[in-house]
Amino acid sequence: MDSGNDFRDRVVFITGGARGQGRTHAVAFAQRGADVVICDRCEDSPAVKYPLATEEDLAETVRLVEATGRKCLSAKLNTADRPAVDELVARAHAEFGKIDIAIANAGVSVIGSIDTMSIETWNEVIASNLTGVFNTLGAVAPGMIERGYGRCITISSMMGRQGGTQQAGYSPSKWGVIGLTKSAAQDLAPHGITVNAIAPGNISTPMVHNDALYSVMRPDLEKPTWDDVAPVMQSLHVQPVPVLEPEEITRVALFLAAEASAHMTGIVVPVDAGVASRVTA
Ligand SMILES: NC(=O)c1ccc[n+]([C@@H]2O[C@H](COP(=O)([O-])OP(=O)(O)OC[C@H]3O[C@@H](n4cnc5c(N)ncnc54)[C@H](O)[C@@H]3O)[C@@H](O)[C@H]2O)c1
């Protein structure tokens, strides 16, 4: 039986594609025959306490995709900027004729409690993590409706299925992604389009491996190292592993983009080392 993991003649659009999970997705789809469209803001935010991707990172993803023999269209843009997202989707349509698969992956992590979080931090995390997903799905939906086909994948988080201390911004933003995913799934179901979310646990990317997060995890140490932080990260999971690899998310994204999942829509797939066992069915 063919699970349909062949993406020749498909076009995939991935936001936040300069590094981390977005890059892993881009290369994996290209290796399976898809042409790729990526964007990334490629600049830091005063509200985000670790470095975001750079233009060099974006160029490196383009290089890796092109090294597979596939085409790669890229743009430096913030997914909170709807006209910029619409413009890139229009360029993709002009160049490739369509977008078949969209992965709304761009996002930021912020730490803060309800009594201390600034409105600037709240606005950043909602803009990047929720409005950006709304803009991505909204921009690709008309073309997918026209062609009667589409696979949309959003990236929530294990923190989108629970609350937590210091999660006054990130958890609501990722919880909102699930509500948006389920609503869009119903809007788009009549048109042959599926919309599903992945809820990752701790994933080994620059979002996790940075001094700011290390200090939040080990406030008792002046310069915590990964060895100091790993046990705390592991305690957030149920299975005894501190982080998962980005490829573990990519494998699920490939499945949710394939024919094998044609009749799965509006679901949330946790890839979270067992955290799903702690939240409601
Ligand atoms: N790493 C984890 O532990 C983890 C866990 C759960 C969910 N996630 C989610 O996975 C997704 C990918 O994150 P990652 O782990 O690869 O981290 P990452 O920081 O390496 O990658 C995120 C990318 O998104 C880009 N980006 C951020 N805001 C943007 C915006 N508004 N417009 C355009 N680009 C933007 C960044 O520059 C960066 O390149 C994010 O949505 C994140 O919230 C990550």
The ligand as an SDF file (V2000), in Angstrom:
LIG
                    3D

 44 48  0  0  0  0  0  0  0  0999 V2000
   11.5710   24.2010   20.0320 N   0  0  0  0  0  0  0  0  0  0  0  0
   10.5960   23.8320   20.8340 C   0  0  0  0  0  0  0  0  0  0  0  0
   10.8280   23.3060   21.9370 O   0  0  0  0  0  0  0  0  0  0  0  0
    9.1620   24.0180   20.4160 C   0  0  0  0  0  0  0  0  0  0  0  0
    8.1710   23.3760   21.1870 C   0  0  0  0  0  0  0  0  0  0  0  0
    6.8390   23.5160   20.8140 C   0  0  0  0  0  0  0  0  0  0  0  0
    6.5060   24.2710   19.7090 C   0  0  0  0  0  0  0  0  0  0  0  0
    7.4870   24.8830   18.9880 N   0  0  0  0  0  0  0  0  0  0  0  0
    7.0820   25.6790   17.8310 C   0  0  0  0  0  0  0  0  0  0  0  0
    7.7230   25.1840   16.6710 O   0  0  0  0  0  0  0  0  0  0  0  0
    7.8280   26.2230   15.6950 C   0  0  0  0  0  0  0  0  0  0  0  0
    9.2480   26.2380   15.1340 C   0  0  0  0  0  0  0  0  0  0  0  0
   10.1420   26.6320   16.1600 O   0  0  0  0  0  0  0  0  0  0  0  0
   11.6550   26.0890   16.2560 P   0  0  0  0  0  0  0  0  0  0  0  0
   11.7040   25.1690   17.4050 O   0  0  0  0  0  0  0  0  0  0  0  0
   12.1110   25.6210   14.9300 O   0  0  0  0  0  0  0  0  0  0  0  0
   12.4180   27.4470   16.7030 O   0  0  0  0  0  0  0  0  0  0  0  0
   13.3390   28.4640   15.8820 P   0  0  0  0  0  0  0  0  0  0  0  0
   13.4090   29.6770   16.7200 O   0  0  0  0  0  0  0  0  0  0  0  0
   14.6060   27.7920   15.5020 O   0  0  0  0  0  0  0  0  0  0  0  0
   12.5270   28.7160   14.5300 O   0  0  0  0  0  0  0  0  0  0  0  0
   11.4490   29.6110   14.4410 C   0  0  0  0  0  0  0  0  0  0  0  0
   11.6780   30.4650   13.1990 C   0  0  0  0  0  0  0  0  0  0  0  0
   10.5420   31.3240   13.0290 O   0  0  0  0  0  0  0  0  0  0  0  0
   11.0340   32.6240   12.6830 C   0  0  0  0  0  0  0  0  0  0  0  0
   10.0000   33.5850   13.0700 N   0  0  0  0  0  0  0  0  0  0  0  0
    9.5820   33.8870   14.3160 C   0  0  0  0  0  0  0  0  0  0  0  0
    8.5860   34.7790   14.2770 N   0  0  0  0  0  0  0  0  0  0  0  0
    8.3690   35.0530   12.9690 C   0  0  0  0  0  0  0  0  0  0  0  0
    7.4730   35.8930   12.2820 C   0  0  0  0  0  0  0  0  0  0  0  0
    6.5710   36.6440   12.9560 N   0  0  0  0  0  0  0  0  0  0  0  0
    7.5240   35.9420   10.9290 N   0  0  0  0  0  0  0  0  0  0  0  0
    8.4180   35.1890   10.2420 C   0  0  0  0  0  0  0  0  0  0  0  0
    9.2940   34.3640   10.8430 N   0  0  0  0  0  0  0  0  0  0  0  0
    9.2610   34.2990   12.1910 C   0  0  0  0  0  0  0  0  0  0  0  0
   12.3350   32.7500   13.4330 C   0  0  0  0  0  0  0  0  0  0  0  0
   13.1930   33.7540   12.8910 O   0  0  0  0  0  0  0  0  0  0  0  0
   12.9080   31.3480   13.3140 C   0  0  0  0  0  0  0  0  0  0  0  0
   13.6820   31.2040   12.1510 O   0  0  0  0  0  0  0  0  0  0  0  0
    7.4210   27.5140   16.4330 C   0  0  0  0  0  0  0  0  0  0  0  0
    6.0780   27.8290   16.1160 O   0  0  0  0  0  0  0  0  0  0  0  0
    7.5170   27.1190   17.8960 C   0  0  0  0  0  0  0  0  0  0  0  0
    6.7010   27.9060   18.7370 O   0  0  0  0  0  0  0  0  0  0  0  0
    8.8010   24.7600   19.3210 C   0  0  0  0  0  0  0  0  0  0  0  0
  1  2  1  0
  2  3  2  0
  2  4  1  0
  4  5  1  0
  4 44  2  0
  5  6  2  0
  6  7  1  0
  7  8  2  0
  8  9  1  0
  8 44  1  0
  9 10  1  0
  9 42  1  0
 10 11  1  0
 11 12  1  0
 11 40  1  0
 12 13  1  0
 13 14  1  0
 14 15  2  0
 14 16  1  0
 14 17  1  0
 17 18  1  0
 18 19  2  0
 18 20  1  0
 18 21  1  0
 21 22  1  0
 22 23  1  0
 23 24  1  0
 23 38  1  0
 24 25  1  0
 25 26  1  0
 25 36  1  0
 26 27  1  0
 26 35  1  0
 27 28  2  0
 28 29  1  0
 29 30  1  0
 29 35  2  0
 30 31  1  0
 30 32  2  0
 32 33  1  0
 33 34  2  0
 34 35  1  0
 36 37  1  0
 36 38  1  0
 38 39  1  0
 40 41  1  0
 40 42  1  0
 42 43  1  0
M  CHG  2   8   1  16  -1
M  END
$$$$
